[in-house]
Structure formats: C-alpha cells, structure tokens
Amino acid sequence: MIIDRRPTHRPTSGRALLALIALGAALACGRTPPEVADLVVTNGRVYTFAWGEPSPDGAPAADAPHREGAWRPDAEAVAIRAGRIVFVGSAQDTQMYVGETTRVLDIDGATALPGLVDSHTHVAGLGELEARVNLIGVETEQEAVEEVAARASSTPEGEWILGRGWDEGAWANRYPTLELLTERVPAHPVVLESLHGFAVWGNRLAFERAGIDSATPDPDGGEVLRDETGNPSGIVLNRAGSLLTSAIPEPSAEQIRQFTLAGLEVMARDGFVAIHEAGVGRRQLEALESLAGSAELPIRVYAMLSARDADLCEEWLAKGPIAGTDGMLAVRSVKAYYDGALGSRGARLLEDYSDRPGHRGTSGDEYGFDEELVARMITGGFQVGIHAIGDAGNRETLDFLERVLTEDAAAKRHRHRIEHAQVLHPDDIPRFAQLGVTASMEPPHCVEDKTWAEDRLGPERIRGAYAWRTLRQSGAALTFNSDLSGSDHSIFYGLHAAITRRDKRSEPLDGWYPAQAMTPEEAVRGYTGWSARAAHWENETGILAPGRWADLTVMDIDPLVLGESDPGAILNGRIVGTIVAGQLVHWAEN
C-alpha cells in the first residue's frame, strides 16, 4: 500500500515510534540526523546488486548475498531525496529519513531491483500498435486476413489499413500472397509489416498505390516476390520493404509524438525505467525533444540516431553528442544496419543457407550500410550500434570496427555495440572483448527462432547462434533487450528465456542448447547493470546505492529465488511499481 505522510497528533503510532527510536539512536551516537526523504520504499525484498560481478561461468561473487545455495535480499528499504538515493538498508534504519512530508511506500514483501532497462527498442512502433492491426501471435494467412477484414468493416473505403506482427521467420516457407487479402479487402490499401520488419505484405491496391508492378526491379539488398507471370505476388523482403511502405501517408508530428508517448507509458507500466531507442529519425527525435522539453518523458531515453538519416547525422556531427543534463534524454549513439534478418534469409552468412543452396543473404553497401558516414560518427565521439545477424555480417562488422579503432584508438572508449550478434563463427567470438564491443542481444529471439533457425544454419553453425554463455566466457560485455515491438518486451518473458532457453509453453523441456543459458543473476544484470554500462550510465544506475539515480522496479516475484527453484513460475510475475528519478510513474493499485 501507499502511505502518504501528513502532520499527525499521534506521535506514538507504530511508524512514528520507530522514527523517534531511530532519531534517538542517531543523537545518542553523536550523529547529525539526516535530512528527511521525499520517498521511502520499505518492507520489501531489496536487492542492491552492489556486489561483485559473477564469474564468466555464472558463479556468484564471494560478496554476493548467496549463501548455502540460496539468494537472500541484502536490504529492506530505500530512501530517496531530490531524485537520488540517499540510503539503502534495513526498514528500521530508514525511519531516520521519514518526516511529515515523506511519502512512504510499503511494498509489503514485494521485490525491489535496480530499474529495468530495455537496451534495444522501437517504442513509437509499440505505441502505434494501438492504431494498427496487431498480428502478433497470428499463425495463418486466413487468420490474419480475417483480422484485417474486421478492421476494414469500420474503416471508410480508400483509407489505408496498416498492421504489424506476422512472423516472417515462421512463415518463410509459406509466404502469403495478395490474392486472399485483395479478395476480402479490395477497397482499402493494406500494408502489413512483419514481426521484425524484414518483410512486408500488401494487397493489390497497396501495390498499385506504390507503383510496384512486373517492371519494378529488385533494389539492392531487397527482393520483390513474384508469381509465375512475373507480377508481384504480395510480399517484399528486406530493403524492398520501403518500396511498399513509402507509399503510406506519413503520420503528423502530433501523431508521432502521441505514438512515442504511448509507447513510453507502456514501458513504464511494464517496469522499465529506461530504453535505448534504436534508430531514431528526425521526426521521432523532434517528438522526444518535445516530450523532454515539457517534462513529459515518463522514463529515460537513450536515443540512437538512425544512420539511414544522413542529414540528421551530419547535423549531430557538427554539434556533438549530449548525455542530457538530467539524464532523461541522451543523444550520444548511432544505429546502423549491416545485414538483414535470419528469418527472411537476409542475414549474411559465410556459407550458403542450409535450406537455400546458392544463397548467402545480403550485407554492407547492398544493404545500405554507409561505411564512411558511420566511421565519421565514431571518430566524431558517438557510440555506434550496428545491426548484424549472420556470421559473415558479424565478421565484416567486426572488421570494420577494427579498422576504424586502429586509426583512432581513443574511440574504443565509446563502447561500440553489435545489435543482435546472433550468429557467430567461433573465430570471431574473442574479438568482441578484444575490441571492447558489447553484444546487444535478445533472449526472446532465441526461443522464438528455435523452430526454424537450425533449418537455416544446420547443426554445426547453430552452435554459434544466440551464444550468450560462450560470449561471457570469452570476456565480452553483454546487454539484454527485446527489440520491441518485434518481440514481447515483458521482463518476465525475457528473464525466463534467458534462464531456461524455453518458450512460453516451457518447450523444449531441457531448454534449447541449454549450455548457453544464463543464471538468474546474469539475466537480471542483463536488463539492469549491463544495460546501464552499455549507455555509459554505470556510475548513475544499475545498482541501488546512495548517490545513484532513484530508479527502481518493484515486482511481485523474486526472480533470483524463482530462477533457481522454479524458473517457469517467472512467467507469472507482475510489475507492482516503477520509480524513475524518485517519481512513482506506475503503481498497480490492486
């Protein structure tokens, strides 16, 4: 429950009596009583994570609160003033910080952790899902078409119908066509983006509006799927997606602002205190700056400029990166794409796809990677996060970073990242630590891709895919995230996937390549301290300690205990509260 402190004439009430006892103890010891806190979070299972890092094989540090094979919280309460933590410790000692103006939040045995950070998001897309047809989890073409037809029944003819979420990886051997979609929805142009954005499906009217026909050539790094007569069949892959999506009328600036805010509010509700927004173009950056300027950002945003917006990057090169004076909006990173996705067979492989001989994906120039611009962003003081999926894509990305860092060794301190680092050749794994490159990875992708990934890669290459443990043992830095809205961003799903290598049905029973699984502590650090480090925030957040940002996540389960005793139960967890800069931005009243 939440208790708001107000002036009282009952100083001998239980809580007031504890405060008087704590104050008396401080005076008796000759200590100056501390200033009162704005907010006290108390009566909880508080894990500070202010102990040593686990070993590369996952064993807890000697000073970790892990005794006799079990985790125990190392604190009960946190006191906060002016957006910073001023005390972490026992509930009784925290009473010294309680005054008449202090808000006391009794979390009634719930677990408090350093605030969760999702380090790779597309949050405007999350907010936009409310306005689009949501196809996440839809398993068949017929089912998807019926969802679109239902939306069309309440949409004026001629207006665009947009959707997102069908799984391009799971559907890759049975891509739908435009025929059924056109038959059921003939009077609305329809564009349906896939789960991870590397395939786009449309009806005939959408293709006509976009001017895509039998004479349209495939762009570099993309493919227009065609029927036996050479006409578009309804799907465009990888970089060809923009041929179709560019015909969609652009949303207004206010719509982008509202989509962005809606997505951020969802993240706050779901326990996240910060996101790393991967690939921000001019219009979304303007929305973020507007929200920051009016103090409407509910959580922190680490914005990664889109390298596909060259003009925007040039402008930021001229003025340089900013960390943000209050930590709410930072612009010091750039997101670039090197290859496509494994599901749509766009990821660049060293050898042919096992299920498509003669094909190795696409990368580099043909995928729109501007090597010269990205190199200048690095030497200009920006961190870069480069999307690389295939083993060739990752090797070539590491080669590129090595060339740039050899010429400018000081740029290594920016902690460059490879986003996804999904399929790695064994020879390239040690290079992450050697170059100081962070592997930014998604536990949900592993358990979602397992049904088809081995078909793409074969039994040998798959051992270098989603290789979290091997990367840790090599000394590489990791950060975990969801890549929303392509995957479910629930922290409970993410932790469960990282710990068990099992999907939401708890399959396979023993986990998929379980040797690569994380311990519960590593999984939590992947969304807290390790993500803080990836944003250069490790001195501000990632642990609960005096002087740090007052960013906390409160949940109704203990993921460290359950992660060892009953990891499947983590999926049933619920977020109780989210605190950002000392402000309660979400509280589950019930």
N, C-alpha and C positions, 0 to 999 in steps of 0.2 A: 504494500500500500504506500501511498504518498502522504506524508505528514507535513503540512505547512506550518512552520514555527510562527507563532504570534505572541505578543505580550500576554503573560498569564499571571494570575494571582495565586497559583498553586505551585510554589517552588519545590514542594516536597513530592511532586509526581515522580514516577519512576525514572523517566528520561531526564528530568531536571535534577533529580537527586544524583544520578550518575555524573552529570555535568559538574555539579558542585563538588563531588568527591574528586573528580579528575582535576578541577581547578585547585582544590585544596592541596592535592598531592604536588602539583606544579609549584605552588607557592612555598610549600614546606621544603621542597628541594632547592629553593632559591632561583627557580626558572621564571622567566617572564612569560605570562600567559600569552598564547598565540592569538593572532587576530582571528576573529570569527570567520567561518567559511560561508560562502554563498550557498553551497550544496554539499550535503553529506550523503554518501551512498553507504548503507550499513546493513548488518545482519545478513551477509552474503558469503558465498564461497568465492573468494577473490584470488585469482592467480595473477601475480605481477609480471611473470616472465623475466624478472630482473636477475636471473641466474645464468650460468654459462650455457653456451650452445651445446646441443647434443653432438656426439661424435658422428663421423661420416656413416657409420653403420646404424645410427639412431639411438645409441645408448645415452640415457640422460647424464648430464654433467654431475660431478660429485656434489655440487651445492644445490642441485635441483630438489624440490620438495617431493621426492620419490623415494620412499622407504619401504623395505620389505615387499617390493614388487607392486606398490600401490601409490597413486598420486594423492596428495593432500594439499588443499589450498594453503598458501603462505600468508594470507591476510583475510580480514573480515570486513574492512571498511575503507573508504576513500573520502578524503576531504578536499574540496575544490574551492578556489577563490580566483576571480578575475580570469576565468578560462584556463587556469593551470591547476595541476595537482599540488596540494601543499602538505598532504600527509597520507600515508598508506600504512595500515596496521590493524590493531585489534579494535573491536567496536567500542570497548571501554575507553581506550586512549583517545579515540576520535572524538569523544564527547567534549574534550577541551576546545574543540573548534566549533561547537554548537552554541549559537546565541539566539536572541529573539528574532533576528531576521534570517536565520539559516533555514533553508528548505531541507528537510530530512526525508530521504527516500529509503524506506525499509523494503529491501528486495526479498525478504522472507525466505532465505536459504537458496535463492537462485545463484547462478554462476556469473561472475563478472570477469571479463577478459579485456586486455588492451583492444582498442577499437578495431573492428574488421576493415580491411582494405581490399577491394577488388581491383587488381592491377592491370586489367585489360577489359575495357567496356566500350559499348556503343550506346550510351544512355539515352540519346534522343530517340533511337530506334525502339528502346524499351517503352518510352512514353508514347511513341507513335503507335505502338501495338494496339492501344485502346481505340484508335481510329481506323485500324486496318483489320482485315480478316485474319484471325490468328489460326495458323495451320500447324502450329507446334503439336506434335503427337499424332497428327493425322496420318494414317497408314496407307491409304489407297487413293488413286486418282478420283474414283467415284465419290468418295467421302469428301475430298477437297472441293470438287465441283459443286456438290450439294451445299457446302458452306458458302461458296461464292454466290450461288443462285439465291440462297436465303437473303444475303445482303442486297442483291440486285432487286429483290421484290420491294424493298423500301428505299431504293435509291433512284432519283429521276433519271430517265433514259439519257444517254450521252455522257453522263458523268463517269469519271474514272473510278474503278474499284481496285483497290490495292490490298495485297495480302503478303504474308511472310510466314515462313516456318516449315515448309515441306522439306524433307531430308534428302538433299542431293546425293549423299553418300549411299544411303539405304536404297534409293530409287535409281541408282546409276545404271542398272541393267534392265530397267523397265521405265525409262523416262516417259512421261505422258506426252500427248500431242495436243494440238489446238482444236481437234475435231469435237470432242465431247464438251469442252469448255465453251466453244463457239455455239454449239447446238443449244446448250442450256442457258447461256448468257450472250445472246447475239447483239444486244443494243447498248452495251456498255463496254468500253475498252477495259480489259482486265490485265493487270500485271501482278504476278505472284513471285516474290523473291524467295529463294531457298533459305534453309536454316542458317547456313554460314555465309550466304551472299555470293556464292560462286556459280550459281545457275539461276536463270530467270525464265519463267513460264508465262506465256500470254495467249490470249485468244486472237482470232483473225483480225478483229477491229483494232486491237492494240498494235499488231504488226503493221497494219495499213497506216495507222496514225504515225507510226515510227518510220514509215517508208522502207521497211525491210521486205525484200522480195527475192526472187531467184537470181537477180543480177547483183545483189549485195555481196561484196566479197567478205571473207572472214578477216577480221582485224588481226594484227599481230597479237599473239597471246590469247586469242579467243576463237570460238567456233560457233557457227550457226548450224544447228542440226537441221537436216533436210530430208524430205521424203524421196521416194524413188524418181519423182519427176524433177527434183532439184529445188522445189519450193520449200520455204521454211516450215518445219514440222511443228514448231511451237516452243522450242527450248533454245536458249542461247547460253553458252558456257564461258566462264572466266571473263576475260576482258571484253567479250562480245556482249556481256550483260548491259553495258552502257548504251548499246545501240537501241535497246528497248526502253530502259529506264530514263534515258534523256528526253524521251517524248512526254513524260509525265509532267504536268504543270507544277512548277516549283511552289512549295508552301510559302506563305507570307512570313515576314520576320517575326510577327507575333505568334504565328503557329509554331515556328521553330523554338521560340522562347518557351512556349507552353509545353511542347513535347519534351524539351530538355528539363524543365522544372518538374514535370510529372514523373519523368524517369528518375530524377534525383530523389524525389519524395518516396518513390517505391523503394529505392535503395536504403533510405533512412529507415523506413518501416521494417525492412528486412535485415537490419542490424549493422549496416555498413556506415562507417564514419567518413570514408573517403573512397574515391575511384581514381583510376588512371584512364582518362578518356582517349582512346587510341584512334587518332586520325581526325583531328578537328579542322574543318574548313573555315573559311572566312565567316560564313553566316552563323555557324554554331558558335564560333569564338565570340562573335558580337553578342549572341544570346547569353553566353556565360559571363562576359564582361558586364552586360546589363544587369544580370542577376546579382553579381558580386557588388556592383556599384550601389544597388538598392538593398544590400544586405539580405537578399532572399535565398542565397545558397544554403540549403539545409545541411549539406555535408561538404567536405573539402573536395576540390577537383584539381588533379594534376593533369593538365591538358597537353596532349601530344599533337603538335601541328601536323597536318597532312602534307607529306612531301609531294602529293599529287596537285596541291595548290601552290605552284611555284611562285606566283606573285606574292602570296601571303608569306611564304618562307623568306623571300628576298626582303620584305619589309622587316621581318623579325631579325634577320641577319644584321640589318642596319642598326637596330636598337638593342639587340642582345637579349638573352634570356632573363626572366624575372622569377624569383622564388615566391613573390607575394608577401606583402608586409604583415598580413595577419594569418598567413597560411591557408586561406580559404580558396584562393585560385593561384596556381603556379603555372607558368608557361616557360618551360626550360627543356622540352623534349620534342622530338620529331618522329612520326611514324611513316615508314616506307614499306612497300611491298616488293619482295624479290621473286616469289613464285606463286603458284595457285594452291588449290586445296587437294588433298589426297582423295577425298570422296568423288570429286568431279574429274579426277585424273589430271589435274593441272599442276600438282606438285612436281618439281623437277627431281628426277631420280638418276642415279649413276648408271643403272642398268634398266632394261625395259620393265614396264609394268608386268607383273606375273599374269594378270588377266587381260593384257592387251599387248601382245608382242609387237615390237616395232615402234612403241610409243613411250616417251620418257617425260612427258609434261613440258612445261614452259617456264622460263625464268629470265631474269636480267632485263636487257633492253626490250626484248619482245614482250615483257610483261609490264613495261612502263617504269622500270627502275632507273631513276636519273642519278647515275653514279657521281657525276660532277657536282650536282646540287647537294646531295647527301654528304659528300666529302666536305664541302664548304660549310655545311651546318655543323659538322663535327669540329672542324678547326675553328669555327666561329663561337664555340663554347656550349653547344647544345648536345644533350644526350640524344642518341638515335635508338629507336626500337624498330628492327627490321623483321617483317613477316617472312619467315622461311619455314617450309614444311618438309620438303623432300631431302634425302641425304645429299643430293647434288646441290640443291638450293641452299642448304645449311653450309656445305663446304665452300661454295662460292661466296656466300655472305661472310664467312669467317676469313676467307682470303682477302676480300675487300676491306674488312675492318683491319686486318693485319697490315695491309699496305698503307692505309691512312695513319694508323697508330705508329708505324715505323717512321713515317715522315714527321709526325707530331706526337711524341711520346707523352707529352703533358695531357693530351686529350683522353688518355686512358682513364683519368680520374672521373670522367663523366659517367662511368658505369654503363656503357652501352649494352643494349639488350637484343636478344633474338626472340621475337614473339613466336611462340609455339614450339620451336626447336623439336619438331615432332618425330622426325625420322633421322637418325644419325648413324654415320659409319663409325665403327669403333675407333678408327684412327683420328677422328675429329673430336671425340668427346673430351680428351685432355686439353684441347685448345681453348675451351671456354674459360677455364681457370687461368691458363697461360696469358690470355688476352684480357682478363678481367671482365668478361662478357657474362651477363646474367641470362639464364634460361628462364623465360617467362612462359609458364605452361598451365594447361587447363586439365585438372583431374577429370571433369565431366567428359571431355573429348575422348579420353581413353576408354571409358566404359560405354560411350555411345558408338564409337567407331569399331569396337571389337567384333561386331558381327560381319564386317566386310574388310577390315584393314588387312588381315592376313591374306585375303584373296588378292589384294593389290600388290603386296610385298613378298609373299612367300614365307616359308618357315624360318629362313635364316635372317633376312632383313628385319623381320618383325621384332627380333630381339633387341634391335637398336631403336625401337619406337617407344615413345612415352616412357623413357628410361630414367625415371626420377632418381632411383637409388644409385644407378651407375654414375649419373652426373654428380650426385652428392659425394660419392666415394672418390671421384676424380678431383674434388675440391671446388667444383663450380658453385656459384651462388644461384639460388632458385627464388622464384616468386610465383604464387599460385593465383589463379583468376578464373573467370567463367567465359570470357569472350561473349558476354550477353549482347544482343538478345538471341544469339545463336544457340546458347545452351541455358538451361535453368541455372540461375545465379544463386539459388538457395545455399547458404553456407552449410546447411546440414547435408545436402546432396554433395557438395564439394568435399567436405571432410570425409563423408562415407566413401566416396570414390577414391580419395587419396589413401585412406587407411586400408580398404578392403579390396580395391580393384574389382568391385562388383557393381552392377547396375541397380536400379531401384527395385527390381524383383529379387535382389540378392543373388544374381547369377553372374558367372558360374560360382558354385558353392565354395570352391577354394580360391577364388579370385583369378583374374586373367593375367597370366605371367606375374604371380604374386611376389616373386623375388624383388620386384621393382616398387613394392608398396612402401608407404611412409608410416612411421609411428604416429600415434595421436599427437605427440608434442610437435613433431615436424610438420604435420598437417596444419595445426593451429598456427605455428610460426609462419607457414607459407602464406597465410592470409593476414598476418599481423606484422611481426618484426621484419621478416624477409621482404615483405612488400613495402614497408617503411624505408628500408635500406635502398630498394630499387628507385625510390623517389628522392633519395638524399635526405630523408626525414628521420634517420635513426637516432638523432640527438633530441628529437622532439616527441616522438611517439614510438609505438611498438612495444614498450614496456610501461608499467604503471609505477611511477616514482615521482617524488617531489620535483617540481620544476618542469615536468613534461606537460604537453597538451593534455587537457582533461577530456580525452576521447575514450569512451568505454562502450562495450557491448555487453548487455545482460541477457542471458538465455536461461531456459528452464531445465536444461540438462547440463551435466558436467562432461564435456567431450573427451577430457583426458581419462576419466574413470571409465566411461562407457566405451571409449575407443579400445580399451584393453579388455574389458569384461564382456561387453555385448555391443559390438560396433553397429550391428543392424539397427539397434534402437536409436542411433543418432538421427536417422531419417525422421523420427517422430518429434524432434526438437522444435521449440518455438522461441522466437525472439520476444523477450519481455520488455526491453528498453534499449534506446540508443542515445548516447550523450556525446555531443560534439561541442568542443570549446566550452565545456561546463554547462551547456544548454541541453535540456531534455527535449530532443527533437522527435522522439517517438516513445510512447508508453502504452503497453497493452493493458487497458484498464481491467479486463476480465481474466 
